[in-house]
Amino acid sequence: MERTFSIVKPDGVKKNVIGKVIDRYESAGFRVAGVKMAHLTRTQAEGFYAVHKERPFFGDLIEFMISGPLVLLLIEGDNAIARVRELMGATNPKEAAPGTIRADFAESIDANIVHGSDAPETAAFEISYFFNAFEQF
């Protein structure tokens, strides 16, 4: 059993597809082991995306992630990291496979509906960044 982290980003919340995203995960056999809605502060967003601080898109990414509420998800299941990323589809929705979350709901490479951990170390950091021990089930 593996755990991973996902976010329904502000564009997904605004489009009212929270339930549809969660249904995709649950229908694929995953269990939601933690969920909460938040509106990130600039400091929280910058801390979460610190690994991208030197990249040219960092400022725009932070602005987008603090632009509205989002949903934080702790997902559990077999091979969860790779399988959740597969369900999400390519970062650029124009390149995402048909039937993936991004192909079905995202508008652009910047407004791409969801985030998902890309490795076990990343998942551990991201889960602990947003969920304490009492919020994981």
RAMO-V690194 format. One record per backbone hydrogen bond with DSSP energy under -0.5 kcal/mol. NH is the residue of the N-H (numbers start at 1). CO is the residue of the C=O. Records with the same first field share a line. If there is no record, write none. Layout:
NH: CO ; CO
This chain:
2: 77
4: 75
6: 73
7: 115
8: 71
9: 7 ; 113
12: 9
13: 9
14: 10
15: 11
16: 13
17: 12
21: 17
22: 18
23: 19
24: 20
25: 21
26: 22
27: 23
28: 24
29: 26
30: 25
31: 76
33: 31 ; 74
34: 74
36: 72
38: 70
45: 41
46: 42
47: 43
48: 44
49: 45
50: 47
52: 49
53: 50
55: 52
58: 55
61: 57
62: 58
63: 59
64: 60
65: 61
66: 62
67: 64
70: 38
71: 8
72: 36
73: 6
74: 34
75: 4 ; 73
76: 31
77: 2
80: 77
83: 79
84: 80
85: 81
86: 82
87: 83
88: 84
89: 85
93: 91
95: 92
96: 92 ; 93
100: 97
101: 87
102: 88
104: 100
105: 101
106: 102
107: 111
108: 111
112: 110
114: 112
115: 7
117: 5
123: 119
124: 120
125: 121
126: 122
127: 123
128: 124
129: 125
130: 126 ; 127
131: 127
135: 132
136: 133
137: 33
